[in-house]
Amino acid sequence: MSFFGGADGLELFLSRSRMLSVSSVPVCLAAMVFFITEEGWHYSLLLCAVLPLIAAYLGVRGKQEIRAGMAASALALAVGTLPLTFVLASLEGA
């Protein structure tokens, strides 16, 4: 069965979403440490500490169990964590 017209498209998608979701953990933790001195970053920092770990777990499990939906949700969580953190921090600071 081919996925998006390629023979190994599903395997490539699962591998890339796993790697992006796992690599979002150190990026978000580094951003959390960098912005720890800012005022009003309480809930957004908690969000930045929890969501990447959930995304990494979903990405690894999606690759192991060959579930494209789980891998896609991991990728969406990994990509959306930092913008969501910044929006929440701007609302907290206001």
ZITAUR-V377409 format. One record per residue. N is the residue number from 0. RES is the residue in three letters. SS is DSSP state (H for helix, E for strand, L for the rest). PHI is phi in degrees with one decimal (none if undefined). Layout:
N & RES & SS & PHI
N & RES & SS & PHI
//
This chain:
0 & MET & L & none
1 & SER & L & -99.1
2 & PHE & E & -124.9
3 & PHE & L & 58.2
4 & GLY & L & 79.3
5 & GLY & E & -121.3
6 & ALA & L & -74.2
7 & ASP & L & -116.5
8 & GLY & H & -67.5
9 & LEU & H & -66.6
10 & GLU & H & -63.9
11 & LEU & H & -67.0
12 & PHE & H & -63.9
13 & LEU & H & -63.9
14 & SER & H & -67.5
15 & ARG & H & -69.1
16 & SER & H & -68.9
17 & ARG & H & -65.1
18 & MET & H & -66.6
19 & LEU & H & -68.7
20 & SER & H & -72.1
21 & VAL & H & -71.5
22 & SER & H & -75.8
23 & SER & H & -74.6
24 & VAL & H & -63.5
25 & PRO & H & -67.3
26 & VAL & H & -65.9
27 & CYS & H & -69.3
28 & LEU & H & -67.5
29 & ALA & H & -66.1
30 & ALA & H & -65.2
31 & MET & H & -65.4
32 & VAL & H & -67.9
33 & PHE & H & -66.7
34 & PHE & L & -96.2
35 & ILE & L & -66.5
36 & THR & L & -83.1
37 & GLU & L & -73.1
38 & GLU & L & -83.9
39 & GLY & L & 81.8
40 & TRP & L & -107.4
41 & HIS & H & -82.4
42 & TYR & H & -74.2
43 & SER & H & -69.0
44 & LEU & H & -70.0
45 & LEU & H & -63.8
46 & LEU & H & -62.8
47 & CYS & H & -71.8
48 & ALA & H & -88.4
49 & VAL & H & -96.1
50 & LEU & H & -61.7
51 & PRO & H & -64.5
52 & LEU & H & -67.4
53 & ILE & H & -65.9
54 & ALA & H & -64.6
55 & ALA & H & -64.9
56 & TYR & H & -62.0
57 & LEU & H & -65.2
58 & GLY & H & -65.8
59 & VAL & H & -68.7
60 & ARG & H & -67.3
61 & GLY & H & -64.8
62 & LYS & H & -72.8
63 & GLN & H & -67.6
64 & GLU & H & -93.3
65 & ILE & L & 54.2
66 & ARG & L & -120.0
67 & ALA & H & -69.8
68 & GLY & H & -66.0
69 & MET & H & -67.6
70 & ALA & H & -67.5
71 & ALA & H & -68.5
72 & SER & H & -68.5
73 & ALA & H & -64.2
74 & LEU & H & -65.5
75 & ALA & H & -66.0
76 & LEU & H & -65.2
77 & ALA & H & -66.3
78 & VAL & H & -77.0
79 & GLY & H & -87.6
80 & THR & H & -66.9
81 & LEU & H & -65.2
82 & PRO & H & -62.0
83 & LEU & H & -64.9
84 & THR & H & -64.7
85 & PHE & H & -66.8
86 & VAL & H & -65.6
87 & LEU & H & -65.1
88 & ALA & H & -67.7
89 & SER & H & -69.2
90 & LEU & H & -71.5
91 & GLU & H & -68.9
92 & GLY & H & -76.5
93 & ALA & L & -80.8
//
